[in-house]
Amino acid sequence: MIGRTLKKYFPLFALPTLIAFLLAFLIPFIAGIYLSFTEFTTVNDATFVGFQNYIRAFSEDRDFLNALWFTVKFTLVSVVSVNVLAFALALMLTRDRPGTALYRTVFFMPNLIGGIVLGYIWQLIINGVLYGFGTTITADPTYGFWGLVIMTNWQLIGYMMIIYIAGIQNVPTEQIEAARVDGASGPQILWRITIPSVMPAITICLFLTLTNAFKLFDQNLALTAGAPSRRTSMLALDIYQTFYGRAGYEGVGQAKAVIFFLLVAAVALLQLYLTRRKEYDS
């Protein structure tokens, strides 16, 4: 009886969700792909130009390739540093020590501050440190790069740590005790028991840090704004600056956005595939 009732009224609940999905995502997404093949200033004056915008994105605009390389370097460093530090903190905070609940709260709090506010906060902090050396974070791309890495670590480590803690707490204590009885050392228990057992948590954390780092925008805008000379622009910021900052390049900016979407999707799916294989193997 209940099943028939749910089946009867299912369209009533599903239809608004489907309409919202079409209006908020699918239609704009399809329109965005179409506009990437046109030259336009508004949607109503779009002129079809084929793959010209995609060719221009790579042939005429060196900033796009520089942003791509900068984003790849930043993502690799951020993903490794965030996950290694978050996992190390999770290991320490899952041991029976006084005050661990307080430490978890303190480490998680930075995740509550994000966006442009976070970027401006770290701009003030890092510029304050660099002031004594007579420079600023926007004076050299190296400062901008490491400033973005520090800011990302500060924001994401606590978030990833909570996920790792949940995974580590689910590792069977009997299995660990049995390994100790058999003479396994701490590193052996870590590599052969703990890490394989928390592979689902590692999959989630890698996905979250990878996607967050790859599509970073507002913090990049607030911290460096691409300075000096757009050498610290990441992909999302470069697309924004192309679309809104260069007349006649709206179609090129839209083509960059489509390329950006494909890159993020491909990298995220590849990471999920590889780490899930490790889950099955373990």
C-alpha positions in Angstrom: 0.0 0.0 0.0 2.8 2.4 1.0 4.7 1.4 -2.1 1.8 2.2 -4.4 1.2 5.6 -2.7 4.9 6.5 -3.2 4.8 5.4 -6.8 1.7 7.4 -7.4 3.0 10.7 -6.0 6.7 10.3 -7.1 6.2 12.5 -10.2 4.8 15.2 -8.0 8.1 15.4 -6.1 10.5 14.5 -8.9 9.1 16.9 -11.5 10.1 20.2 -9.6 13.6 18.8 -9.0 14.0 17.9 -12.7 12.7 21.3 -13.8 15.2 23.0 -11.4 18.0 20.9 -12.7 17.2 21.8 -16.3 16.9 25.5 -15.6 19.8 25.8 -13.2 22.4 23.5 -14.8 21.6 21.6 -18.0 20.2 24.4 -20.2 23.0 27.0 -19.2 25.6 24.2 -19.7 24.4 23.4 -23.2 24.2 27.1 -24.0 27.7 27.6 -22.7 29.1 24.9 -25.0 27.2 26.4 -28.0 28.6 29.9 -27.2 32.1 28.5 -27.2 31.8 28.0 -30.9 30.6 31.5 -31.6 31.8 35.1 -31.5 29.5 37.1 -29.3 29.1 40.0 -26.9 25.5 39.0 -25.9 23.6 35.8 -26.4 21.4 37.4 -29.1 24.3 38.4 -31.4 26.2 35.1 -31.4 27.9 34.3 -34.8 29.0 30.7 -35.3 32.8 30.5 -35.9 33.5 26.8 -35.4 36.7 25.9 -33.5 38.2 29.3 -34.0 37.9 30.2 -30.3 39.6 27.0 -29.2 42.4 27.6 -31.6 42.8 31.2 -30.4 42.8 30.1 -26.8 46.1 28.1 -27.4 47.7 30.0 -30.3 47.1 33.7 -29.4 46.9 33.6 -25.6 50.1 32.4 -23.8 48.5 33.4 -20.5 46.2 30.4 -20.8 49.0 27.9 -21.1 50.9 29.7 -18.3 47.8 29.5 -16.1 47.4 25.8 -16.9 51.0 25.0 -15.9 50.7 27.1 -12.8 47.5 25.4 -11.8 49.0 21.9 -12.3 52.0 22.7 -10.2 49.9 24.3 -7.5 47.4 21.3 -7.5 50.2 18.7 -7.2 51.9 20.5 -4.3 48.6 21.3 -2.5 47.1 17.8 -2.8 50.3 16.1 -1.5 50.9 18.6 1.4 47.3 18.8 2.5 46.7 15.1 2.6 50.0 14.1 4.2 49.6 16.7 7.0 45.9 16.0 7.5 46.6 12.2 7.7 49.5 12.8 10.2 47.3 15.0 12.4 44.5 12.4 12.2 46.9 9.7 13.4 48.0 11.8 16.4 44.4 12.8 17.3 43.1 9.3 17.2 45.4 8.2 20.1 44.2 8.4 23.7 45.6 11.7 24.7 44.0 14.5 26.7 42.5 17.4 24.8 42.1 15.7 21.5 38.5 17.0 21.1 39.8 20.6 21.5 42.6 20.0 19.0 40.1 18.7 16.5 37.9 21.8 16.9 40.8 24.2 16.6 42.2 22.5 13.4 38.7 22.3 11.8 37.8 26.0 12.4 39.9 27.4 9.5 37.6 25.5 7.1 34.8 27.8 8.2 36.5 30.8 6.7 36.7 30.8 2.9 36.5 32.7 -0.3 37.7 36.3 -0.8 37.8 36.9 3.0 40.4 34.1 3.4 42.5 35.5 0.5 42.6 39.0 2.0 43.4 37.7 5.5 46.4 35.8 4.1 47.5 38.7 1.9 47.8 40.8 5.1 49.6 38.1 7.0 52.1 37.2 4.3 52.7 40.8 3.2 53.3 41.6 6.9 56.0 38.9 7.0 57.6 40.0 3.7 57.5 43.7 4.6 60.7 43.3 6.6 62.4 41.9 3.4 61.3 44.9 1.4 58.9 43.0 -0.9 55.3 41.9 -1.2 53.4 38.7 -2.2 52.7 40.1 -5.6 56.3 41.1 -6.4 57.4 37.7 -7.4 55.4 34.7 -8.7 57.3 32.4 -6.3 55.8 34.3 -3.3 52.4 34.1 -4.9 52.7 30.4 -5.5 53.7 29.5 -1.9 51.3 32.0 -0.5 48.4 30.1 -2.3 49.8 26.8 -1.1 50.0 27.9 2.5 46.5 29.4 2.4 45.0 26.2 0.9 46.7 24.0 3.5 45.4 26.3 6.3 41.9 26.0 5.0 41.7 22.3 4.0 43.8 20.4 6.4 41.3 20.5 9.2 38.5 19.4 6.9 40.5 16.4 5.5 41.6 15.6 9.0 38.1 15.0 10.2 37.5 12.6 7.3 40.7 10.7 8.0 39.9 10.5 11.7 36.6 8.8 10.9 38.4 6.3 8.7 41.1 5.5 11.2 38.6 5.0 14.0 37.0 2.3 11.9 40.2 0.3 11.6 39.6 -2.9 13.6 41.7 -2.7 16.8 41.8 -6.5 16.9 43.7 -6.5 13.6 46.2 -4.0 14.9 46.7 -5.9 18.1 47.2 -9.2 16.3 49.8 -7.5 14.1 51.7 -6.2 17.1 51.6 -9.7 18.7 53.1 -11.0 15.5 56.0 -8.5 15.8 54.9 -5.9 13.3 56.5 -2.5 13.8 54.6 0.8 13.8 55.5 1.7 10.1 54.5 -1.9 9.0 51.1 -1.5 10.7 50.7 1.9 9.1 51.5 0.7 5.5 50.0 -2.8 5.6 46.9 -2.3 7.8 46.0 1.4 8.5 46.4 2.9 5.0 44.7 0.0 3.1 41.8 0.1 5.6 41.3 3.9 5.2 41.4 3.9 1.4 37.8 5.0 1.1 38.7 8.1 3.2 41.8 8.7 1.1 39.7 8.5 -2.1 37.3 11.1 -0.7 40.1 13.4 0.5 42.1 13.2 -2.7 38.9 14.0 -4.7 38.0 17.0 -2.5 41.5 18.5 -2.4 42.1 17.9 -6.1 38.9 19.5 -7.3 39.2 22.4 -4.8 42.8 23.2 -5.7 42.3 22.8 -9.5 39.3 25.2 -9.6 40.5 27.7 -7.0 39.2 31.2 -8.0 38.1 33.6 -5.3 41.2 33.1 -3.0 43.5 33.5 -6.0 41.7 36.7 -7.0 42.0 38.1 -3.4 45.5 36.9 -2.6 47.4 37.8 -5.8 44.9 38.8 -8.5 47.4 37.1 -10.9 50.2 39.6 -10.2 52.8 40.1 -11.3 51.8 40.2 -14.9 49.2 37.4 -14.6 52.0 34.9 -13.7 50.1 33.7 -10.7 46.7 33.4 -12.5 45.2 30.0 -12.2 42.8 28.6 -14.8 39.6 29.9 -13.3 41.0 33.4 -12.8 42.5 33.5 -16.3 39.1 32.5 -17.8 37.4 35.3 -15.7 40.0 37.9 -16.9 39.7 36.8 -20.5 35.9 36.9 -20.6 35.4 40.2 -18.7 38.7 42.0 -19.2 39.3 41.7 -23.0 36.9 43.1 -25.5 36.1 40.6 -28.4 37.4 37.6 -26.4 34.1 36.5 -24.9 34.0 33.5 -27.2 37.6 32.6 -26.3 36.8 32.9 -22.6 33.8 30.6 -23.1 36.0 28.1 -25.0 38.5 28.2 -22.1 35.6 27.5 -19.7 34.7 24.3 -21.7 38.3 23.2 -21.8 38.5 23.9 -18.0 35.4 21.8 -17.3 36.8 18.9 -19.4 40.1 19.0 -17.6 38.6 19.0 -14.1 36.2 16.2 -15.0 39.0 14.1 -16.6 41.4 14.6 -13.7 38.7 13.9 -11.0 37.4 10.8 -12.8 41.0 9.4 -13.3 41.8 10.0 -9.6 38.5 8.3 -8.5 39.2 5.3 -10.8 42.8 4.8 -9.6 42.1 5.2 -5.9 39.0 3.0 -6.0 41.1 0.2 -7.7 43.3 0.5 -4.6 40.3 0.1 -2.4 39.3 -3.1 -4.1 42.9 -4.4 -4.1 43.1 -3.8 -0.3 
